[in-house]
Amino acid sequence: IAEGTTHISIYDDATHILESCHKKLYFEKSNLTSETDAFIRSQYLNIIYALIQNRNTKPEIIQKHHDKIKNSINSIIDYVDDHYIENLSLKNLGEKFGVSYSHLSRKFKEETGKTFNGYINEKRMSHANKLLSQTTYSISKIASCLGYCRRSHFTDLYTETFGITPSQYRENEKED
């Protein structure tokens, strides 16, 4: 949100009024007539009315809305925890859970303290350490098990995360 702007949460009836007005205004811009000016003014009055009505929303309704969003984000985090090996994206999760990409990205970071990709990579790297120390799988197989298409990408991320290669980690684990 740009500096000096205000973020407004809009609920049910106000949302429908604003969407309807927006569609009508969008349609009208291509059909300019002498009545267009009066029509546009009436639509702006409808928008102002919806915003005023929204402003008078009771705090408990707003709290319920925030709780619903938090529960949605927690459900998404639980889903990611169970499916982090799959090819997940914010876009696909947003579509699956009915949340916009930008909202999900922001709320995900607020709840976890990490970006979406950072969170998934952390989960995968933790799992990688278990597989490296508890199995004899090849590095390529571990990369594949964790959802990485290329061993080199997995190795680069692993090295960036831990400062050693997966092979070095495995060797260190054998020595201990």
ROSE-4610 file (N, C-alpha, C; in Angstrom, 1 decimal, always signed):
// ROSE-4610
residu = [I/I/I/A/A/A/E/E/E/G/G/G/T/T/T/T/T/T/H/H/H/I/I/I/S/S/S/I/I/I/Y/Y/Y/D/D/D/D/D/D/A/A/A/T/T/T/H/H/H/I/I/I/L/L/L/E/E/E/S/S/S/C/C/C/H/H/H/K/K/K/K/K/K/L/L/L/Y/Y/Y/F/F/F/E/E/E/K/K/K/S/S/S/N/N/N/L/L/L/T/T/T/S/S/S/E/E/E/T/T/T/D/D/D/A/A/A/F/F/F/I/I/I/R/R/R/S/S/S/Q/Q/Q/Y/Y/Y/L/L/L/N/N/N/I/I/I/I/I/I/Y/Y/Y/A/A/A/L/L/L/I/I/I/Q/Q/Q/N/N/N/R/R/R/N/N/N/T/T/T/K/K/K/P/P/P/E/E/E/I/I/I/I/I/I/Q/Q/Q/K/K/K/H/H/H/H/H/H/D/D/D/K/K/K/I/I/I/K/K/K/N/N/N/S/S/S/I/I/I/N/N/N/S/S/S/I/I/I/I/I/I/D/D/D/Y/Y/Y/V/V/V/D/D/D/D/D/D/H/H/H/Y/Y/Y/I/I/I/E/E/E/N/N/N/L/L/L/S/S/S/L/L/L/K/K/K/N/N/N/L/L/L/G/G/G/E/E/E/K/K/K/F/F/F/G/G/G/V/V/V/S/S/S/Y/Y/Y/S/S/S/H/H/H/L/L/L/S/S/S/R/R/R/K/K/K/F/F/F/K/K/K/E/E/E/E/E/E/T/T/T/G/G/G/K/K/K/T/T/T/F/F/F/N/N/N/G/G/G/Y/Y/Y/I/I/I/N/N/N/E/E/E/K/K/K/R/R/R/M/M/M/S/S/S/H/H/H/A/A/A/N/N/N/K/K/K/L/L/L/L/L/L/S/S/S/Q/Q/Q/T/T/T/T/T/T/Y/Y/Y/S/S/S/I/I/I/S/S/S/K/K/K/I/I/I/A/A/A/S/S/S/C/C/C/L/L/L/G/G/G/Y/Y/Y/C/C/C/R/R/R/R/R/R/S/S/S/H/H/H/F/F/F/T/T/T/D/D/D/L/L/L/Y/Y/Y/T/T/T/E/E/E/T/T/T/F/F/F/G/G/G/I/I/I/T/T/T/P/P/P/S/S/S/Q/Q/Q/Y/Y/Y/R/R/R/E/E/E/N/N/N/E/E/E/K/K/K/E/E/E/D/D/D]
num = [1/1/1/2/2/2/3/3/3/4/4/4/5/5/5/6/6/6/7/7/7/8/8/8/9/9/9/10/10/10/11/11/11/12/12/12/13/13/13/14/14/14/15/15/15/16/16/16/17/17/17/18/18/18/19/19/19/20/20/20/21/21/21/22/22/22/23/23/23/24/24/24/25/25/25/26/26/26/27/27/27/28/28/28/29/29/29/30/30/30/31/31/31/32/32/32/33/33/33/34/34/34/35/35/35/36/36/36/37/37/37/38/38/38/39/39/39/40/40/40/41/41/41/42/42/42/43/43/43/44/44/44/45/45/45/46/46/46/47/47/47/48/48/48/49/49/49/50/50/50/51/51/51/52/52/52/53/53/53/54/54/54/55/55/55/56/56/56/57/57/57/58/58/58/59/59/59/60/60/60/61/61/61/62/62/62/63/63/63/64/64/64/65/65/65/66/66/66/67/67/67/68/68/68/69/69/69/70/70/70/71/71/71/72/72/72/73/73/73/74/74/74/75/75/75/76/76/76/77/77/77/78/78/78/79/79/79/80/80/80/81/81/81/82/82/82/83/83/83/84/84/84/85/85/85/86/86/86/87/87/87/88/88/88/89/89/89/90/90/90/91/91/91/92/92/92/93/93/93/94/94/94/95/95/95/96/96/96/97/97/97/98/98/98/99/99/99/100/100/100/101/101/101/102/102/102/103/103/103/104/104/104/105/105/105/106/106/106/107/107/107/108/108/108/109/109/109/110/110/110/111/111/111/112/112/112/113/113/113/114/114/114/115/115/115/116/116/116/117/117/117/118/118/118/119/119/119/120/120/120/121/121/121/122/122/122/123/123/123/124/124/124/125/125/125/126/126/126/127/127/127/128/128/128/129/129/129/130/130/130/131/131/131/132/132/132/133/133/133/134/134/134/135/135/135/136/136/136/137/137/137/138/138/138/139/139/139/140/140/140/141/141/141/142/142/142/143/143/143/144/144/144/145/145/145/146/146/146/147/147/147/148/148/148/149/149/149/150/150/150/151/151/151/152/152/152/153/153/153/154/154/154/155/155/155/156/156/156/157/157/157/158/158/158/159/159/159/160/160/160/161/161/161/162/162/162/163/163/163/164/164/164/165/165/165/166/166/166/167/167/167/168/168/168/169/169/169/170/170/170/171/171/171/172/172/172/173/173/173/174/174/174/175/175/175/176/176/176]
x = [+0.9/+0.0/+0.9/+0.6/+1.4/+1.3/+2.3/+2.3/+1.2/+0.5/-0.6/-2.0/-2.0/-3.3/-3.7/-5.0/-5.6/-6.1/-5.9/-6.4/-7.7/-8.8/-10.1/-10.5/-11.0/-11.6/-13.0/-13.5/-14.9/-15.7/-16.8/-17.6/-18.8/-19.3/-20.5/-21.2/-22.2/-23.1/-22.3/-21.4/-20.6/-19.8/-19.2/-18.5/-19.3/-20.5/-21.4/-21.8/-22.0/-22.4/-21.2/-20.0/-18.8/-18.5/-18.6/-18.4/-19.4/-20.6/-21.7/-21.4/-21.0/-20.8/-19.5/-18.5/-17.3/-17.6/-18.4/-18.8/-19.6/-20.5/-21.3/-20.5/-19.6/-18.7/-17.8/-17.3/-16.4/-17.1/-18.3/-19.1/-19.5/-19.8/-20.2/-19.1/-17.8/-16.7/-16.6/-17.1/-17.0/-18.3/-19.3/-20.6/-20.9/-20.0/-20.3/-21.5/-22.4/-23.5/-23.7/-24.7/-25.0/-25.4/-26.0/-26.4/-25.3/-24.1/-23.0/-22.6/-22.5/-22.0/-22.9/-24.2/-25.1/-25.0/-24.9/-24.8/-23.6/-22.5/-21.2/-21.3/-21.9/-22.1/-22.9/-24.0/-24.8/-24.1/-23.2/-22.4/-21.4/-20.8/-19.9/-20.6/-21.8/-22.6/-22.9/-23.2/-23.4/-22.1/-21.0/-19.7/-19.5/-19.7/-19.6/-20.5/-21.8/-22.7/-22.2/-21.7/-21.2/-20.0/-19.2/-18.0/-18.5/-19.5/-20.0/-20.6/-21.4/-22.1/-21.0/-20.0/-18.9/-18.2/-18.0/-17.3/-18.1/-19.4/-20.2/-20.3/-19.5/-19.5/-19.1/-19.8/-19.5/-18.2/-17.4/-16.1/-16.2/-17.2/-17.3/-17.3/-18.0/-18.1/-16.7/-16.0/-14.6/-13.7/-13.9/-13.0/-13.3/-14.6/-14.9/-14.3/-14.3/-13.6/-12.1/-11.5/-10.0/-9.8/-10.6/-10.5/-10.6/-11.6/-11.8/-10.5/-10.0/-8.7/-7.6/-7.4/-6.4/-6.5/-7.8/-8.0/-7.7/-8.1/-7.7/-6.2/-5.5/-4.0/-3.5/-4.0/-3.5/-3.8/-5.0/-5.3/-4.4/-4.0/-3.1/-1.7/-1.2/+0.1/+0.0/-1.1/-1.2/-1.1/-1.8/-1.7/-0.3/+0.4/+1.8/+2.7/+2.4/+3.2/+3.0/+1.8/+1.5/+1.9/+2.1/+2.3/+3.5/+4.5/+5.6/+6.5/+6.4/+7.2/+6.6/+5.3/+4.6/+5.0/+4.7/+5.0/+3.9/+4.1/+3.2/+3.6/+2.6/+2.8/+1.7/+2.1/+1.1/-0.2/+0.1/-1.1/-2.0/-1.5/-2.3/-3.0/-2.3/-2.9/-4.0/-3.7/-4.7/-6.0/-5.9/-7.0/-7.7/-7.0/-7.5/-8.3/-7.8/-8.4/-9.1/-9.3/-10.0/-9.4/-8.1/-7.4/-6.5/-6.4/-5.6/-4.1/-3.4/-1.9/-1.2/-1.5/-0.8/-1.2/-2.5/-3.0/-2.3/-2.3/-1.8/-0.3/+0.4/+1.9/+2.1/+1.4/+1.6/+1.3/+0.1/-0.4/+0.5/+1.0/+1.8/+3.1/+3.7/+4.9/+4.6/+3.5/+3.1/+3.0/+2.4/+2.2/+3.4/+4.3/+5.4/+6.7/+6.8/+8.0/+8.9/+8.4/+9.3/+8.4/+9.2/+8.5/+8.0/+7.0/+6.5/+7.6/+8.4/+9.5/+10.5/+10.8/+11.7/+11.2/+9.9/+9.3/+9.3/+9.0/+9.0/+10.4/+11.4/+12.8/+13.3/+12.9/+13.3/+12.7/+11.5/+10.9/+11.6/+11.9/+12.5/+14.0/+14.7/+16.0/+16.1/+15.1/+15.1/+14.8/+13.9/+13.6/+14.9/+15.6/+16.8/+17.8/+18.0/+18.9/+18.5/+17.2/+16.8/+17.1/+16.8/+17.0/+18.5/+19.3/+20.8/+21.4/+20.8/+21.4/+20.8/+19.5/+18.8/+18.6/+19.0/+18.9/+20.2/+20.2/+21.4/+21.0/+19.8/+19.4/+20.5/+20.6/+21.5/+21.0/+21.9/+21.6/+20.5/+20.6/+19.6/+18.2/+18.2/+16.9/+16.3/+17.2/+16.7/+16.1/+16.8/+16.4/+15.0/+14.8/+13.6/+12.5/+12.8/+11.8/+11.3/+12.2/+11.8/+11.1/+10.9/+10.2/+11.1/+12.4/+13.3/+13.5/+13.4/+13.6/+15.0/+15.9/+17.3/+18.2/+19.1/+20.0/+20.8/+21.2/+22.1/+21.4/+20.1/+19.3/+19.2/+18.9/+18.8/+20.2/+21.3/+22.6/+22.9/+22.6/+22.9/+22.1/+20.8/+20.0/+20.5/+20.9/+21.4/+22.7/+23.6/+24.9/+24.6/+23.7/+23.4/+22.8/+22.0/+21.4/+22.3/+23.1/+23.9/+25.4/+25.9/+27.3/+28.1/+27.5/+28.2/+27.3/+27.9/+27.1/+26.4/+25.3/+24.7/+25.6/+26.5/+27.5/+28.4/+28.8/+29.6/+28.9/+27.6/+26.7/+26.7/+26.4/+26.3/+27.6/+28.8/+30.1/+30.3/+29.9/+30.0/+29.2/+28.0/+27.1/+27.7/+28.3/+29.0/+30.1/+30.8/+31.9/+31.5/+30.3/+29.8/+29.3]
y = [-1.2/+0.0/+1.2/+2.2/+3.4/+4.2/+5.0/+5.9/+6.9/+7.0/+8.0/+7.4/+6.1/+5.5/+4.7/+4.3/+3.6/+2.2/+1.2/-0.1/-0.3/-0.6/-0.8/-2.2/-2.9/-4.2/-4.0/-4.6/-4.4/-5.7/-5.7/-6.9/-7.0/-8.2/-8.7/-7.7/-7.0/-6.2/-5.1/-4.5/-3.4/-3.9/-5.1/-5.7/-5.9/-6.4/-6.5/-5.2/-4.2/-2.9/-2.3/-2.4/-1.9/-2.6/-4.0/-4.7/-4.4/-4.2/-3.9/-2.5/-1.6/-0.2/-0.2/-0.9/-1.0/-1.6/-2.6/-3.2/-2.3/-1.6/-0.6/+0.6/+1.0/+2.1/+1.7/+0.5/+0.0/-0.1/-0.6/-0.8/+0.6/+1.6/+2.9/+3.7/+3.4/+4.2/+4.0/+2.8/+2.6/+3.0/+3.5/+3.9/+5.4/+6.3/+7.7/+8.3/+8.8/+9.5/+10.8/+11.5/+12.8/+12.4/+11.2/+10.8/+10.2/+10.0/+9.3/+10.0/+11.3/+12.1/+11.9/+12.0/+11.8/+10.3/+9.4/+8.0/+7.7/+8.3/+8.1/+8.7/+9.9/+10.5/+9.6/+9.0/+8.2/+6.9/+6.4/+5.2/+5.6/+6.8/+7.2/+7.4/+7.9/+8.1/+6.7/+5.7/+4.3/+3.8/+4.1/+3.7/+4.4/+5.7/+6.4/+5.8/+5.5/+4.9/+3.6/+2.7/+1.4/+1.6/+2.5/+2.7/+3.2/+4.1/+4.6/+3.5/+2.7/+1.5/+0.6/+0.4/-0.5/+0.1/+1.4/+2.0/+1.8/+1.6/+1.5/+0.0/-0.9/-2.3/-2.5/-3.3/-3.5/-4.2/-3.8/-4.4/-5.9/-6.5/-7.9/-8.6/-8.0/-8.5/-8.4/-7.3/-7.2/-8.2/-8.5/-9.5/-10.9/-11.2/-12.5/-12.6/-11.6/-11.6/-11.8/-11.2/-11.4/-12.8/-13.3/-14.7/-15.7/-15.4/-16.3/-16.3/-15.1/-15.0/-15.8/-15.6/-16.2/-17.8/-18.2/-19.7/-20.2/-19.4/-19.7/-19.9/-18.9/-18.9/-20.1/-20.4/-21.5/-22.9/-22.9/-24.1/-24.3/-23.1/-23.2/-23.6/-23.1/-23.5/-25.0/-25.5/-26.9/-27.7/-27.2/-27.9/-28.0/-26.8/-26.8/-27.7/-27.8/-28.7/-30.2/-30.5/-31.9/-32.2/-31.1/-31.3/-30.5/-30.2/-29.4/-30.1/-31.4/-32.1/-31.9/-31.6/-31.3/-30.0/-29.8/-28.5/-27.5/-26.8/-25.8/-24.4/-23.6/-22.2/-21.3/-20.1/-19.2/-19.1/-19.0/-18.8/-20.0/-21.2/-22.4/-22.6/-22.3/-22.3/-21.3/-20.1/-19.0/-19.4/-20.1/-20.5/-21.7/-22.6/-23.7/-23.2/-22.2/-21.7/-20.4/-19.9/-18.7/-17.4/-17.3/-16.2/-15.6/-14.3/-13.7/-13.9/-13.9/-14.2/-13.2/-11.9/-10.9/-11.0/-11.2/-11.3/-12.6/-13.7/-14.9/-14.7/-14.1/-13.9/-13.1/-12.0/-11.1/-11.8/-12.5/-13.1/-14.4/-15.1/-16.2/-15.8/-14.7/-14.2/-13.7/-13.0/-12.6/-13.7/-14.8/-16.0/-16.8/-17.0/-17.9/-17.1/-15.9/-15.1/-15.4/-16.1/-16.5/-16.3/-16.1/-16.0/-17.5/-17.6/-18.9/-19.8/-19.4/-20.2/-20.5/-19.6/-19.8/-20.9/-20.8/-21.8/-23.2/-23.3/-24.6/-25.2/-24.3/-24.8/-25.2/-24.5/-24.9/-26.3/-26.5/-27.8/-28.9/-28.6/-29.6/-29.9/-28.9/-29.1/-29.9/-29.6/-30.4/-31.9/-32.1/-33.5/-34.1/-33.3/-33.7/-34.3/-33.6/-34.0/-35.4/-35.6/-36.9/-38.0/-37.7/-38.7/-39.0/-37.9/-38.1/-39.0/-38.8/-39.5/-40.8/-41.0/-42.3/-43.2/-42.8/-43.7/-43.8/-44.7/-44.7/-44.2/-43.5/-43.0/-42.1/-42.1/-41.2/-39.8/-38.9/-37.4/-37.1/-37.7/-37.5/-38.0/-39.2/-39.7/-38.8/-38.3/-37.5/-36.2/-35.6/-34.4/-34.7/-35.8/-36.1/-36.3/-37.0/-37.3/-36.0/-35.0/-33.7/-32.7/-33.2/-32.3/-31.5/-31.7/-31.0/-31.7/-31.0/-31.7/-32.0/-31.1/-31.3/-31.4/-32.4/-32.6/-31.3/-30.7/-29.5/-28.4/-28.2/-27.2/-27.5/-28.8/-29.2/-29.0/-29.4/-29.3/-27.8/-27.0/-25.5/-25.0/-25.3/-24.8/-25.4/-26.6/-27.3/-26.6/-26.4/-25.8/-24.3/-23.6/-22.2/-22.2/-23.2/-23.3/-23.7/-24.7/-25.3/-25.0/-24.5/-24.2/-25.4/-26.6/-27.8/-28.5/-29.4/-30.1/-31.2/-31.8/-32.9/-34.1/-34.3/-35.4/-35.2/-34.0/-33.6/-33.9/-33.5/-33.7/-35.2/-36.0/-37.4/-38.0/-37.6/-38.0/-37.6/-36.4/-36.0/-36.8/-37.2/-38.0/-39.4/-39.9/-41.3/-41.2/-40.1/-40.0/-39.9/-39.4/-39.2/-40.4]
z = [+0.0/+0.0/+0.0/-0.9/-1.0/+0.3/+0.5/+1.7/+1.6/+2.7/+2.7/+2.3/+1.9/+1.6/+2.8/+2.8/+3.8/+3.3/+4.0/+3.6/+4.3/+3.6/+4.1/+3.9/+5.0/+4.8/+4.5/+3.5/+3.1/+3.2/+3.8/+4.1/+3.2/+3.1/+2.4/+1.5/+2.1/+1.3/+0.6/+1.3/+0.7/-0.5/-0.4/-1.4/-2.7/-2.5/-3.7/-4.3/-3.5/-4.1/-4.9/-4.3/-4.9/-6.2/-6.2/-7.4/-8.5/-8.1/-9.1/-9.7/-8.9/-9.3/-10.3/-9.9/-10.7/-12.1/-12.2/-13.4/-14.3/-13.7/-14.4/-14.9/-14.1/-14.5/-15.7/-15.5/-16.6/-17.9/-17.9/-19.1/-19.7/-18.8/-19.2/-19.9/-19.5/-20.1/-21.6/-22.1/-23.5/-24.3/-23.5/-24.1/-23.7/-23.9/-23.5/-24.2/-23.4/-23.9/-23.0/-23.3/-22.5/-21.1/-20.9/-19.5/-18.7/-19.3/-18.7/-17.4/-17.5/-16.3/-15.1/-15.3/-14.2/-13.7/-14.6/-14.2/-13.4/-13.8/-13.1/-11.7/-11.6/-10.3/-9.4/-9.9/-9.1/-8.6/-9.5/-9.1/-8.0/-8.1/-7.0/-5.7/-5.8/-4.5/-3.9/-4.8/-4.3/-3.6/-4.2/-3.6/-2.3/-2.2/-0.9/+0.1/-0.3/+0.7/+1.2/+0.3/+0.7/+1.7/+1.4/+2.3/+3.7/+3.7/+5.0/+5.8/+5.1/+5.7/+6.3/+5.5/+5.9/+7.1/+7.2/+8.3/+9.6/+9.5/+10.7/+11.1/+10.5/+10.9/+12.3/+13.1/+14.5/+14.7/+15.8/+16.0/+16.1/+16.7/+16.8/+15.4/+14.5/+13.1/+12.5/+12.7/+12.2/+12.8/+14.2/+14.8/+14.3/+14.0/+13.5/+12.1/+11.3/+10.0/+10.1/+11.1/+11.3/+11.8/+12.6/+13.1/+12.0/+11.1/+9.9/+9.0/+8.8/+8.0/+8.7/+10.0/+10.7/+10.6/+10.8/+10.6/+9.2/+8.2/+6.9/+6.7/+7.2/+7.0/+7.8/+9.0/+9.7/+9.0/+8.3/+7.6/+6.4/+5.8/+4.7/+5.2/+6.3/+6.9/+7.2/+7.8/+8.0/+6.7/+5.7/+4.4/+3.9/+4.0/+3.5/+4.3/+5.6/+6.5/+6.0/+5.5/+5.1/+3.7/+2.9/+1.4/+0.9/+1.7/+1.3/+0.2/+0.1/-0.9/-2.3/-2.3/-3.6/-4.2/-5.5/-6.2/-5.8/-4.7/-4.2/-4.6/-4.8/-5.1/-4.4/-4.1/-3.5/-4.4/-5.7/-6.6/-6.5/-6.5/-6.4/-5.1/-4.0/-2.7/-2.5/-3.0/-3.0/-3.7/-4.8/-5.6/-4.8/-4.2/-3.5/-2.2/-1.6/-0.3/-0.4/-1.7/-1.9/-1.3/-1.4/-0.8/-1.9/-2.0/-3.1/-2.8/-3.9/-3.8/-2.9/-3.1/-2.3/-0.8/-0.6/+0.8/+1.5/+0.8/+1.3/+1.6/+0.7/+0.8/+2.1/+2.3/+3.4/+4.7/+4.8/+6.0/+6.3/+5.3/+5.5/+6.2/+5.8/+6.4/+7.8/+8.0/+9.4/+10.3/+9.9/+10.8/+11.0/+10.0/+10.1/+10.3/+10.0/+10.1/+8.9/+7.9/+6.7/+5.5/+4.4/+3.1/+2.8/+1.9/+1.5/+1.1/+0.1/-0.4/+0.7/+1.6/+2.7/+3.6/+3.9/+4.8/+4.2/+2.9/+2.3/+2.2/+1.9/+1.8/+3.2/+4.2/+5.6/+5.9/+5.6/+5.8/+5.0/+3.8/+2.9/+3.4/+3.8/+4.3/+5.6/+6.5/+7.7/+7.4/+6.4/+6.0/+5.3/+4.6/+3.9/+4.9/+6.0/+7.0/+7.6/+7.8/+8.3/+7.2/+6.0/+4.9/+4.8/+4.9/+4.7/+5.8/+7.0/+8.2/+8.4/+8.0/+8.3/+7.1/+5.9/+4.8/+4.0/+3.0/+2.1/+0.7/+0.6/-0.6/-1.2/-2.6/-3.2/-3.1/-3.3/-3.2/-4.2/-5.4/-6.5/-6.0/-5.4/-4.9/-3.8/-2.9/-1.8/-2.4/-3.4/-4.1/-4.7/-5.3/-6.0/-4.9/-3.8/-2.8/-2.1/-2.2/-1.5/-2.5/-3.8/-4.7/-5.6/-5.6/-6.5/-7.7/-8.9/-10.2/-10.5/-10.0/-10.3/-9.0/-9.1/-7.9/-7.7/-8.7/-8.6/-7.8/-8.1/-7.4/-5.9/-5.7/-4.3/-3.6/-4.2/-3.6/-3.3/-4.3/-4.1/-2.9/-2.8/-1.7/-0.4/-0.4/+0.8/+1.3/+0.4/+0.7/+1.2/+0.5/+0.9/+2.3/+2.7/+4.0/+5.1/+4.8/+5.9/+5.8/+4.7/+4.5/+4.2/+4.0/+3.5/+2.5/+1.7/+0.8/+1.5/+0.8/+1.4/+1.7/+0.7/+0.9/+2.1/+2.3/+3.5/+4.8/+4.8/+6.0/+6.3/+5.2/+5.4/+6.0/+5.4/+5.9/+7.4/+7.7/+9.1/+10.1/+9.6/+10.4/+10.6/+9.6/+9.8/+10.8/+10.8/+11.8/+13.2/+13.4/+14.8/+15.3]
